[in-house]
Amino acid sequence: MPLALSLKTADAKPQRLFRMNAEKRNIPRVTISIGGRFMRENRTEHGCAAIEASVQSMRIETDVVCEVGEKIIGYFYTIGRIEGKIAQLTENGFILEIATTVPKRDKLASQFTWLANRSILNLPEDRRHDRIVPRNPGVTVRNLSSPHAIILHGHLIDVSRSGAGVSVQGEFKKGDELMLGSTPAKVVRAFDGGIAVEFYSSVPDGMFDESIRL
């Protein structure tokens, strides 16, 4: 007697990958959480973090109060240069209306698609430049060289094995000792809206990925 075999369909449906079409009018927004910097019309530079994005607009968090209609030039890790104008102010920053060409828009669609699907596919971070952007960029900053040593909240712009760029508001100067999360470091450069720091010991290879917590 022939053996009858039946295939049982699994109850759990596979997770669908995100797809973004640059030509669609109703562009979905994706969560990206990427650190960066932007320049205002008055030529001042400030630290920030891109939280959500589509090929048409980007939600940016920053402590700097800007103006609607102001032209902005930003640079974000893994995305690059972004230009546009502020369309709306939010509680923690603003919505940037992106001004771009068709080829650049197509490139952005591909980049945002990759960022949206990265966690689903468990893709490794590109380490060609030995720098990463943490999946959770929020970090506390405590300036031990300050008499008050209050705890500030910042965003990691990027992290290397020896240091990091941090978007944070506060009084800092070169040589200040601080705690970046639970990691001791010192300031090697201070700029308007952030600092660059050097760790006292290098990040071990086993900890150097986008899930890093300082």
N, C-alpha and C positions, 0 to 999 in steps of 0.2 A: 504494500500500500504506500503510495507516495506521501512523503511528509509535507504537510501544509505549513508554510511559514508565513507569519503576519508581521508587518512592520508597524510599530507603534510610534505615532508622532509625538515628539516631546511637547509637554505643556508650555514650557517656557519659550517665548519667541526670541530669536537672536536680536541683539541691539542694533538698530539701524544706524548707519553712518550718516553724518551730516553732509549735505550738499548745498553749495551756494552758487547761484547763477547770477553773474554780474549784470545780465540784461533785464532781469525781473525788476518790476517796479516795487513790489512789496518785499523788500530785502529783509531777511531775518537777522536778528541781532544775536551775536554769540559772546559768551564770556571769555575774556582773554587774560586779564590781570597781568599786564606787562608794564614794567617800569620804564621811565624815559625822562626827557627834558623838553621844554618848549620855550620859544622866544616870543615875546610880545612885540607890539608895534613900537614900543619905546626902547627896543633892543635889549631889555633885561631878560635873563634866562632864569628858569625856575624848574625845580624837580616836580614830577607828577607820576601818575600811574593811569594807564588806559585800562578801563574795567570792562567795557562792552564795546562792540564795534560791528559795523556793517560796511559795505563798500561805499555807502553814502554818508555815514556819520559815525562819530566815536564819542563815547562818554568818558570824560577824563576827570580824575579826582586830583585836587590840589588845594593847598591852603591859601593860595593867592586869589584875591578878588579881581576878576576881569570884567570886561564890558561886552554886552551883546553887540555883534557886528565887528568886533575887533579881529584883525587878521592874525593868525597864529602859524608859526612854523615849529613842528615838533620832530623829535627823533626818538624812535622806540626800538628796543632790541628785538631782533628777528623780523621786524617790519620795515624799519628804515625811516626815511624822511616822509613826513605827512604835512600837507599845507591845507589851510582852509580858514573859515571864519566862524566865530562863536554864534551859534544860532539860539542858544538858550542857556541860562544860568541854572545850576542845581544847588542843592544844599551843600555839597562837598566839592563843587567844581563847575564844569560846564559841558554842554554838548557841542562838539565841533562838527560843522558841516564840511565835509571833505571836498576840496577842489582838485580834480585830477583828470588825466587824459584816459582815453579808452584802454590803451595798453597797460597803464598803471592800474586802472580799475580791475582789469582782468587778473593782474598779478596779485592785487589785494584780495580778490575773491579766492585765489588759490591759497594764499597765506592764511587767511581766516579759516578756510576749510580745514587746512592742516592743523591749525591750533585747536579748532573745535573737536577734531577727531583724534587728537594726540593721546588723550587719556583713554579713549575707547580702544585704540589699537596698541596702547602701551609702547609708543614709539620713543626711542632714546633721544635725548637732547643732543643737538649739534654742538660738538666740542671743538670745532676747528679753531675757534678763537679763545678756547680755554675760559670761556665765560658762560654763565647760565643765568636764567631768570627764574627764581623760585616760583613754584606753583602757588604758594601763599606768601606774597611779598611783604605783608605787614610785619613790622618789627618794632620793638621798644628800644629807645636810645636814652642812655643815662650818662651824662657828662660828668665823670668823676673829678675833673679838674675845676668844675664850677663849685662855688661855695654852697649852692643850693642843691645841686645834683638831682634835679627833678627828673621824672621819667617822661619822655616825649614819645609820641607815636609817629612812625615814619613808614616809608615804603622802600623796599630794596629795588634799586634800578637794575643792578646786575651783581653777580658774585663771581669772583675768581678763587683759586685755591689760596691766594695770599691776601685778598682784601675784597672790598665791596664799594659800590656807589649807593648812596642813600638819599632819598628825598625826605627832608625833614626841616621844619622851621625851628630856629633857635640860634643862640649865640655860640659859635664855634670858631676856633682858630687852629692853625697848624700846630701839632704837638699835643693837643688835648687828648687825655686818656679817657676812654669811655667803655661802657658795656653795651654791645650791640646784641640785644637779646641776652643770652648768657655767655656771649663770646667777647673776651677782652680785646680791645683794638685801640689804635691811636689815629688821630686825624692827620692825613698827609696833605689835604687840600680842602678848603672851604669855599663854597660858591653860593650865590644867591638862591636859596631854596634847597640846599643840600650839602653833603660832604662826601669826600672820598676817604676811606679808611684802610688801614693796613692791619691785618691780624697779627697777634704775637706768635702764633704758630699756624702752619699751613693746614688747610682742610684735608683730611685723609681721603684717598681715592674712593674708598667705600662709602663715604658720606657725600661725595661731590656729584649730586644730581639734582633735578628740579624739585625733589621732595625735601631738600635741605631745610633745616630749622636752626638758626643761629642762636 
